[in-house]
Amino acid sequence: MADNLYADGVTDVTVVGPISRIRFHTLVPNPEGKGDPMPVPAFSVVMPLEAVATLSDALPRLTDKLVESGRLKKVARTRPTPN
């Protein structure tokens, strides 16, 4: 198995045909020394759409368990409306 990878967040998700690409980033200090950290590309995960569907089913269950255990506070998020 490969070494562990770390990311601060998801940059974007792209779907082409039956394949999806999830791009992740890390955050680095702003070079000017002020303001928000800057995202820097870290790695991509490429997987079939069926695997993305399985992942999307598993993540809400994981979030619920983390909230129940007190390790995570649930934050209400709004989704952008599609154009």
C-alpha atoms as one frame of an Amber mdcrd trajectory, in Angstrom:
protein
   0.000   0.000   0.000   1.168   3.512  -0.741   2.166   6.026   1.908  -0.578
   8.093   3.491  -1.453  11.346   1.786  -2.693  14.511   3.503  -4.989  17.217
   2.155  -6.646  20.240   3.715  -9.562  20.111   1.298 -11.123  19.162  -2.005
 -10.364  21.534  -4.877 -12.889  20.145  -7.334 -14.515  17.045  -8.774 -14.613
  16.370 -12.511 -16.561  13.656 -14.298 -15.692  12.513 -17.819 -17.660   9.528
 -19.031 -17.649   6.782 -16.381 -14.596   8.181 -14.544 -14.341  10.876 -11.881
 -11.310  12.842 -10.740 -11.259  14.333  -7.246  -8.492  16.920  -6.853  -7.215
  17.767  -3.373  -5.123  20.659  -2.058  -3.055  21.657   0.949  -2.932  25.133
   2.437   0.276  27.148   2.698   0.835  30.551   4.280   0.137  33.523   2.063
   3.495  34.611   0.578   2.740  38.219   1.523   2.528  37.147   5.160  -1.062
  38.284   5.589  -4.504  37.168   4.540  -5.897  33.702   4.077  -3.666  30.701
   3.369  -3.264  29.773  -0.287  -4.402  26.399  -1.683  -1.706  24.385  -3.451
  -2.533  21.268  -5.528  -1.600  18.101  -3.657  -2.887  15.006  -5.480  -5.823
  13.545  -7.392  -7.910  10.440  -6.874  -9.336   8.927 -10.050 -12.136   6.426
  -9.606 -15.167   4.983 -11.397 -18.518   6.678 -10.810 -19.832   3.627  -8.957
 -17.052   4.049  -6.388 -17.909   7.748  -5.992 -21.539   6.775  -5.339 -20.415
   4.323  -2.654 -18.189   6.995  -1.106 -21.021   9.541  -1.117 -23.241   7.038
   0.720 -20.568   6.343   3.349 -19.586   9.947   4.174 -22.895  11.027   5.787
 -22.801   7.931   8.033 -19.229   8.788   9.046 -20.224  12.401   9.748 -23.150
  11.276  11.914 -20.878   8.987  13.952 -18.325  11.771  14.450 -21.053  14.193
  15.581 -22.534  11.597  17.965 -19.112  10.962  19.505 -18.477  14.695  19.969
 -15.416  14.697  17.706 -17.113  16.942  15.154 -19.651  19.746  15.357 -22.282
  19.684  12.651 -22.265  22.874  10.606 -25.185  23.859   8.397 -23.865  24.346
   4.880 -25.599  25.740   1.882 -25.072  24.232  -1.534 -24.585  26.498  -4.514
 -27.437  26.397  -6.964 -26.555  24.935 -10.364 -26.418  27.376 -13.271
